[in-house]
Every structure is written in C-alpha cells, then in structure tokens.
Amino acid sequence: MAAKEAAEQAERARREAEAKAAAQKAAEQAALKAEAKAKAEADAHAAAEAAEAAAREDAAKAEQAAKEAQDAAARALEQARANVAADLSAPAAAALLAGEDPQEEPAKKPGLLGRLLGRKETRTVLRRELDDDMLEALEELLIASDMGVDTALRVTANMAEGRLGKKLSTREIKELLASEITTIMEPVAKPMPLYPKRPQVVLVVGVNGSGKTTTIGKLASQFQQAGKKVVIAAGDTFRAAAVEQLQVWGERAGVPVLTAPEGSDPASLAFDAMTKAEESGADLLMIDTAGRLQNRSDLMEELAKIVRVIRKKDDTAPHNTLLVLDATTGQNALNQVKVFQEISDVSGLVMTKLDGTAKGGVLVALADRFGLPIHAIGVGEQIDDLDAFDPQEFAQALTGVAPE
C-alpha cells in the first residue's frame, strides 16, 4: 500500500514538473515573441524617423536648390543687361538702354505712365544705322522688360521691315518701337462692356495679392459715379481680413457689401448674392473670390464650382470674368492667364501695381499671345487710381517717348 502511494506521488510530481517545464517554455516563447515584436516596432519607428528625416533633408535641399536657381536667374539677367550695355558702343543704342543720351538736351515731360514708370525723354541729335547688331540689342532690351522672346522678336522684325540699313535717330527708333507696341495693344484696349441684363454679374479672379479687392472697390466707385447701382459680394469667405478689407472699400465707394459667415461655401454666397442683387434692382453684382495660385488644382476646382453654381442661377453668367494681374509677376502672368482662362473663361484683364518698379512689358506679351481685352490699369492705392488702358500712352512710357 505504501509502495502504491509512493508511486502515485512520484507520478504526480513528474506531471507537475512537466507542467512547470511546459509553462516555462511557453513563457519563454511568449517573451521571445514579445521581444521580436518590440524589435520590429522599434525598427519600423526608426525607419519612419529616418524617412521623415530624409524627406526633411530633401525638402531643405530642394528649397536651397530653388533659391540658388532664383539667384542664378537674377545674376544671369543682370549679366545680360551688363552685356547689352557693354556691347552697345553706338550713342543711339546706349541712349535706348539708359533712357537718355548724355549729349542730348532734356525735352518735354512724358505722360502720367512715363512719370510713374520713371522714364525720361530726350531731344535726339545723333543717328545710327539700323543693322543686325542694333536689332539684337533691342531684342534683349525688350526681353528684359518682360515682353518675352516671341513678342520681342516679332516687334524688332516689324521694325526692320523696309528700314534695315537706314540711319535713324534715337527718337525715331523709340518712336518705331512705340508704334509697333501700340499696334499690338490697340485691338485689346477696351473698357469693360456693360449689358442690359440686370444684374450684370462680374466675377473677379486672380492669385493672392494681385490687387483684386482694391480693383473691385475702384471699379465699384467708378460705376457708382456713372449712375449704376452696384452690389459687392465678399466671396473670400475663408479670410476674415479679406472681408473686412472689402467692406472698407465698399464704404469708400458707397456700395453695399454682401457677406457670409467665415468658412462658408463661396459658391453658395455667390448664388445668394445673385438673388439679393436681383431683388434690390442692382445693375451690377461684383463677386470677389479668394486669391488662389494657378497651380493648386483643389483651389482652381473651387473656382470652377463657383462658376457652375452661378450658371445654375443664370446660364449666361458670369457676364464678365476679370482676371487681375500684378505687374511685378513678369512672365508668370502668361501662365496665370492660361490656367484661369481654362477654368473661368476670363473675358478681360486688369493690370495693377504699374506705379512701382514693374516694367509692364508683359502686357504686350499678353496682348500678343491671348488677345484678351485690357480694361484698366492700377497706378496707385487711392480709390481713383484706376485708369482706362491707353495703348499709345503705355507704349510711349515703356519706350521713353514723350508725346508731342
């Protein structure tokens, strides 16, 4: 009996030992799995941090490369201008580059744009043969004034026709330039058309900081003074400051400004504004839109939505779509016109900030390439600093020719 109990106890002890061994093995396996999982998570985290660091480094490198490219472009432009100055030994060509001839006497002051753009006029006493070297120098001057390669080549080719080899004075060369530029600009110098449709819906678009809000205020003031009843809709619903700025301009112009809560759908505001403008008997409804870069597809789609919603209310609207361009953007204005034209069917242009250092030559390139009407130019920050576009005065200012 004692032997049997001893055997049973031994069996139980063996089983307990096996169970403990099995449990210990399971615990060890679980620990190994946990360790492996922790290691994998640590490796993944380290890889993510390494990828993020690499991305930051790549972004920094890209930003640095962009800055270096911009600096290089600026240096190249300055070098090109310096090369032109160095290559032009003839007094007439040097006068075109500098805007004056040291041997010439001052003449009459240029027009308004000429003064604003810092041009000087002179009385010519020297002559120079219009040859290939002169034409090449003129091409570089026009390109440096933001006119673009294609337009510059077209202008100088027209100048050379029937005149190559002739001796011309500095003033005659400037007048030829002004004449060719005027020929390009005259077909597009048109005021914004007014229609019998009430309300006439005017959609104003453009990139950030181009001067849309001030342009709307100035146009509203002009239409109001002409006896038109004007209503403004503050379509930049994402920036409270933009709405406040438009309200200030509305007060200056004596025009009501329709607003919506910050963050509201701008397309919905446009639709409601059309209803209110119609009910109030307004002649013109001017709709501001948020500034948007032309390469942001999401923002451009938002603009396309505004146009679609407007057309649900009136399938002929918007009756005018004005693209406001900043003169200081130079050749980038060409890309802006192309993209905005595709999205919102731009009907006319307004160029702002021609009172600063901008040369404004890109207007010639825009007229030559797109043929869109240029309704007005902004030459200051006051409410009456928006002038009808005068192609002859613009061409004279750009080339430095004073009116007779």
C-alpha positions in Angstrom: 0.0 0.0 0.0 2.8 2.3 0.9 4.6 1.5 -2.3 1.5 2.3 -4.3 1.1 5.7 -2.7 4.7 6.4 -3.2 4.4 5.6 -6.9 1.3 7.9 -7.2 3.1 10.7 -5.5 6.1 10.2 -7.8 3.8 10.3 -10.8 2.1 13.5 -9.6 5.5 15.1 -9.0 6.6 14.1 -12.5 3.4 15.6 -14.1 3.8 18.8 -12.1 7.4 19.0 -13.2 6.4 18.5 -16.8 3.6 21.2 -16.5 6.1 23.6 -14.9 8.5 22.9 -17.7 5.8 23.4 -20.3 4.7 26.6 -18.7 8.2 27.9 -18.5 8.8 27.0 -22.2 5.6 28.8 -23.2 6.6 31.8 -21.1 10.0 31.9 -22.8 8.4 31.6 -26.3 5.9 34.4 -25.4 8.8 36.5 -24.2 10.7 35.8 -27.4 7.7 36.8 -29.5 7.2 40.0 -27.4 10.8 40.8 -27.9 10.6 40.2 -31.6 7.5 42.4 -31.9 9.1 45.2 -29.9 12.2 45.0 -32.1 10.1 45.1 -35.2 8.1 48.1 -33.9 11.4 49.8 -32.9 12.8 49.1 -36.4 9.7 50.4 -38.1 9.7 53.5 -35.9 13.4 54.1 -36.7 12.7 53.6 -40.4 9.9 56.1 -40.2 12.1 58.6 -38.4 14.8 58.0 -41.0 12.4 58.5 -43.9 11.0 61.7 -42.3 14.5 63.0 -41.7 15.4 62.2 -45.3 12.2 63.9 -46.5 13.1 67.0 -44.5 16.6 66.9 -45.8 15.3 66.5 -49.4 12.9 69.4 -48.9 15.7 71.5 -47.5 17.9 70.6 -50.4 15.0 71.4 -52.9 14.4 74.7 -51.2 18.1 75.6 -51.3 18.3 74.5 -55.0 15.3 76.6 -55.8 16.9 79.6 -54.1 20.1 79.0 -55.9 18.3 78.8 -59.2 16.5 82.0 -58.5 19.7 83.7 -57.5 21.4 82.4 -60.7 18.5 83.6 -62.8 18.8 87.1 -61.3 22.5 87.1 -61.8 22.0 86.0 -65.4 19.5 88.8 -66.1 21.9 91.4 -64.6 24.8 89.9 -66.6 22.6 90.0 -69.8 21.8 93.7 -69.1 25.5 94.4 -68.4 26.5 92.6 -71.7 24.0 94.7 -73.6 25.4 97.9 -72.1 29.0 96.7 -72.9 28.2 95.7 -76.4 26.3 98.8 -77.4 29.0 101.3 -78.4 26.8 103.5 -80.6 25.3 106.5 -78.8 21.8 105.8 -80.1 21.7 102.2 -78.7 23.2 103.4 -75.5 20.6 106.0 -75.2 17.9 103.4 -75.6 19.4 101.3 -72.8 19.9 104.2 -70.4 16.8 106.1 -71.3 18.8 109.2 -72.1 21.8 110.5 -74.1 24.4 112.5 -72.3 24.8 114.7 -75.4 21.0 115.4 -75.7 19.1 118.1 -74.1 16.0 117.5 -71.9 12.7 117.8 -73.7 9.1 117.8 -72.5 8.0 115.6 -69.6 6.4 112.2 -70.5 2.8 111.4 -69.7 1.4 110.0 -66.5 2.6 106.5 -67.0 6.0 107.7 -68.1 6.4 109.6 -64.8 5.2 106.7 -62.8 7.5 104.2 -64.5 10.5 106.6 -64.1 11.0 107.1 -67.9 12.9 110.2 -69.2 12.6 111.8 -72.6 15.3 113.5 -74.6 15.8 115.5 -77.8 17.7 113.4 -80.3 20.8 114.8 -82.1 22.6 111.5 -83.1 21.8 108.9 -85.7 22.7 105.2 -86.1 22.3 102.6 -88.8 19.5 100.1 -88.0 21.5 96.9 -88.5 21.5 93.4 -87.1 23.6 94.4 -84.1 21.1 97.2 -83.2 18.1 94.9 -83.7 19.7 92.2 -81.4 20.4 94.8 -78.7 16.8 96.0 -79.0 15.5 92.4 -78.7 17.5 92.0 -75.4 16.1 95.2 -74.1 12.5 94.2 -74.8 13.1 90.7 -73.3 14.5 92.4 -70.2 11.3 94.5 -69.9 9.3 91.3 -69.5 8.0 91.3 -73.1 9.1 87.7 -73.8 11.2 86.3 -76.6 8.5 85.7 -79.2 6.9 89.1 -78.9 10.3 90.9 -78.8 11.4 89.1 -82.0 8.1 90.0 -83.7 8.4 93.7 -82.8 12.0 94.0 -84.0 11.3 92.1 -87.2 8.4 94.5 -87.9 10.7 97.5 -87.2 13.4 96.2 -89.6 11.0 95.7 -92.5 11.9 98.3 -95.1 14.2 100.1 -92.8 17.2 97.8 -92.4 20.4 99.8 -93.2 18.8 103.2 -92.8 20.2 105.7 -90.3 17.7 106.6 -87.6 17.9 108.9 -84.7 17.4 107.7 -81.1 14.0 109.3 -81.0 13.0 107.7 -84.3 14.0 104.3 -83.1 12.0 104.8 -79.9 9.0 106.0 -81.9 9.2 103.0 -84.1 9.2 100.8 -81.0 6.3 102.7 -79.5 4.4 102.4 -82.8 4.9 98.6 -83.1 3.8 98.2 -79.4 0.8 100.4 -79.9 -0.2 98.3 -83.0 -0.2 95.2 -80.8 -2.0 96.9 -77.9 -4.7 98.9 -79.7 -7.0 95.9 -80.5 -7.2 94.9 -76.8 -7.6 98.3 -75.3 -11.3 98.1 -74.4 -13.4 99.2 -71.5 -15.4 96.6 -69.6 -18.6 96.2 -71.6 -22.0 96.9 -69.9 -25.1 94.9 -70.8 -28.8 95.5 -70.4 -29.0 92.3 -68.3 -29.7 93.0 -64.6 -27.9 92.2 -62.5 -24.8 92.0 -64.7 -22.6 89.5 -62.8 -18.9 90.4 -62.7 -16.6 87.7 -61.3 -13.2 88.9 -60.2 -10.4 86.3 -60.0 -6.6 86.2 -59.6 -3.7 84.9 -57.5 -3.0 86.0 -53.9 -2.0 89.6 -53.5 -2.7 90.6 -57.1 -5.0 93.5 -56.1 -8.4 92.0 -56.6 -10.1 93.7 -53.6 -8.8 97.2 -54.4 -9.7 96.8 -58.0 -13.2 95.9 -57.1 -13.5 98.9 -54.8 -12.2 101.2 -57.5 -14.4 99.8 -60.3 -17.5 99.9 -58.0 -16.7 103.6 -57.3 -16.5 104.4 -61.0 -19.7 102.6 -61.9 -21.5 104.1 -58.9 -20.4 107.6 -60.1 -21.7 106.7 -63.6 -25.1 106.2 -62.1 -25.1 102.4 -61.8 -26.4 100.6 -58.8 -23.7 98.3 -57.6 -23.6 95.4 -55.1 -20.4 93.6 -54.0 -20.3 90.0 -52.7 -17.3 89.1 -50.5 -16.6 85.7 -51.9 -13.3 85.2 -50.0 -15.1 83.6 -47.1 -12.0 81.9 -45.6 -10.2 85.1 -44.5 -12.0 87.5 -42.2 -9.4 90.2 -43.0 -10.3 89.9 -46.7 -14.0 90.5 -46.0 -13.2 93.5 -43.7 -10.9 95.0 -46.3 -13.7 94.7 -49.0 -16.1 96.3 -46.6 -13.8 99.3 -46.1 -13.6 99.7 -49.9 -17.4 99.3 -50.1 -17.8 102.2 -47.7 -15.4 104.3 -49.7 -17.3 103.7 -52.8 -20.7 103.9 -51.2 -21.6 100.4 -52.3 -23.2 97.7 -50.1 -21.1 94.5 -49.5 -22.8 91.2 -49.0 -21.0 88.8 -46.7 -21.4 85.3 -45.2 -20.0 83.6 -42.0 -16.3 82.8 -42.1 -15.7 79.4 -43.7 -19.0 79.4 -45.7 -19.2 77.9 -49.1 -18.2 80.8 -51.5 -20.3 79.2 -54.3 -23.4 79.4 -52.0 -22.7 83.0 -51.2 -22.4 83.8 -54.9 -25.8 82.2 -55.6 -27.5 84.0 -52.7 -25.9 87.3 -53.8 -27.3 87.0 -57.2 -30.8 86.6 -55.7 -30.4 89.6 -53.4 -28.9 91.7 -56.2 -31.9 90.8 -58.4 -34.4 91.7 -55.7 -32.7 95.0 -55.0 -32.7 96.0 -58.7 -28.9 96.2 -58.9 -27.3 96.9 -62.2 -24.0 95.2 -61.4 -23.1 92.5 -59.0 -19.3 92.2 -58.4 -18.2 89.0 -56.8 -14.8 88.8 -55.2 -13.1 85.4 -55.0 -10.3 84.1 -52.7 -6.8 84.5 -54.1 -5.6 81.2 -55.4 -2.3 80.0 -57.0 -3.0 78.8 -60.5 -1.0 75.6 -59.8 -3.3 74.5 -56.9 -5.8 72.1 -58.5 -8.0 72.0 -55.4 -8.4 75.8 -55.3 -9.0 76.0 -59.0 -11.7 73.4 -58.8 -13.3 75.5 -56.1 -13.4 78.4 -58.6 -14.9 76.1 -61.2 -17.6 75.2 -58.7 -18.4 78.9 -58.2 -18.8 79.4 -62.0 -21.1 76.3 -62.2 -23.3 77.4 -59.3 -23.6 80.9 -60.8 -24.8 79.4 -64.1 -27.5 77.4 -62.3 -29.0 80.8 -61.4 -28.3 82.4 -64.8 -26.9 80.3 -67.6 -25.5 83.5 -69.2 -23.5 84.5 -66.1 -20.9 85.5 -65.2 -21.2 88.2 -67.9 -17.7 89.4 -67.2 -14.8 87.5 -65.6 -12.0 89.9 -64.8 -8.5 88.5 -64.1 -6.5 90.9 -62.0 -2.7 90.6 -62.7 0.2 92.0 -60.7 2.6 93.8 -63.0 5.6 92.7 -60.8 5.0 89.0 -61.6 6.5 89.4 -65.0 6.3 86.4 -67.4 4.5 84.3 -64.8 1.4 86.3 -65.8 1.3 84.3 -69.0 0.8 81.1 -67.1 -1.8 82.7 -64.9 -3.9 83.8 -67.8 -3.7 80.4 -69.5 -4.9 78.5 -66.4 -7.6 81.0 -65.3 -8.9 81.2 -68.8 -9.4 77.4 -68.9 -11.2 77.3 -65.5 -13.3 80.5 -65.5 -13.4 81.7 -69.1 -11.7 85.0 -68.5 -13.2 87.9 -70.5 -10.8 90.7 -69.7 -7.7 91.8 -67.8 -6.8 94.4 -65.2 -3.1 95.1 -64.5 -2.2 96.5 -61.1 0.9 98.0 -59.5 2.2 99.9 -62.5 3.1 102.7 -60.1 6.2 100.8 -58.8 9.3 99.3 -60.4 7.4 96.9 -62.7 8.3 97.5 -66.4 4.8 96.2 -67.6 6.2 94.8 -70.8 4.4 91.5 -70.0 1.2 93.3 -71.0 2.5 93.4 -74.6 3.2 89.7 -74.5 -0.3 89.0 -73.1 -1.9 91.0 -75.8 0.2 89.3 -78.5 -0.5 85.8 -77.2 -4.0 85.9 -75.9 -5.7 88.9 -77.4 -7.9 89.4 -74.3 -9.3 92.9 -73.7 -7.3 95.0 -71.2 -9.9 97.1 -69.4 -7.8 99.1 -66.9 -4.5 99.6 -65.1 -3.9 100.3 -61.5 -1.4 103.1 -60.8 -1.8 103.7 -57.1 -3.7 102.9 -53.9 -6.3 105.7 -53.9 -9.9 105.0 -55.0 -9.5 106.9 -58.2 -6.1 105.3 -59.1 -7.6 103.0 -61.8 -7.2 104.3 -65.3 -8.6 103.2 -68.6 -5.9 101.5 -70.6 -4.4 103.8 -73.2 -2.2 101.8 -75.6 -0.3 104.8 -77.1 0.5 106.3 -73.7 1.6 102.9 -72.4 3.8 102.3 -75.4 5.4 105.8 -75.1 6.0 105.2 -71.4 7.6 101.8 -72.0 9.9 103.1 -74.7 10.6 106.6 -73.2 9.0 108.6 -75.9 7.4 111.8 -74.7 4.1 112.8 -76.5 4.4 115.7 -78.9 
